[in-house]
């Protein structure tokens, strides 16, 4: 059992979706009934689908995920590594929409 499955109620769903991703590419995707969220590395597609349906009261058609490995960077002569990020592209059924700018 992972850490996410041990918690109860809506708290699990709030931990599954960290934040919406608001970029130019995600704005273009929203025209095709898609929303992009940042999620924990351990979150699965069924958990993400369940969280979106419970928190936003919408019907999810599909969930696609991608992991972006953290890059090694330099800043003022000091090396650091960006954190690894998992993003979920959630496609909604026709007639459903989420306005991510208003928040929960």
Buried (B, 14 or more C-beta within 10 A) or exposed (E): EEEBEEEEEEEBBBBBBBEBBEEEEBEEBBEEBBBBBBBBEEBBBEBBBBBBBBBBEBEBBEBEBEEEEEEEEEEEEEEEEEEEBBBBBBBBEEEBEBEBEEEE
